[in-house]
């Protein structure tokens, strides 16, 4: 352990600086490290964060990449400050602490336990299986939006949900193109099934359960866009947690690319929300 690094406080990032940091780094090129307890993580966490409670961190350092940036956070910044200093002392090259913790974070966040939704892919799955799983989840979200459109309280809200379903259709087409670009031997490992109902949607929700919970409860277009932004955040979170556990680098790269797509989609939705609020 390097004593000088251990004693030197790790630099802080404000929530705004963290947003800029995330914009400059590709998904999979850095680690968001949540050092709180599992119950805290389940209630609310940053999308794609890896959970290692602070008491477990010294024995699980091999789960982290020493060469890539790590941003540690906790509730208000105390536990993560200790975690960041520990990582520095162990020779991690680039470590930050989120100032104020997740309580200071005013952006989108995910929810659910660290294992939620991971059953859609086994650890050893290849790129074709990854694309097939994502294809099914995208179809599920498109079906969700279509169901919400049918039960919308106004024609304007119904039209917005149909637009959101159209965005998912565009994602589906990009997944089909990515699958078709795979080598023939890899494509034999999975099929993209366009028929029947997709039971799950992005983020890991059951489609029927989510629709039943939200049908008729959204009152305006701005609220619907905020709901969509939350769903895309859950999708980003699921894809990054899946990437963490997959064994094949090529499969992880597919999920990292999907994560970048979700980040882009969230930005588009944020711009849409701003226009609605300004109008």
Secondary structure by P-SEA (a helix, b strand, c coil): ccccccccccccccaaaaaaaaaacccccccccccccaaaaaaccccbbbbbcccccccccccccccbbbbbbccccaaaaaaaaaaaaacccbbbbcccccccccccccccccccccccccccccaaaaaaaaaaaaaaaaaaaaaaaaacccaaaaaaaaaaaaaaaaaaaaaaaaaaacccccccccccccccccccccccccaaaaaaacccccccaaaaaaaaaaaaaaaaaaaaaaaaccccaaaaaaaaaaaaaaaaaaaaaaaaaaaaaac
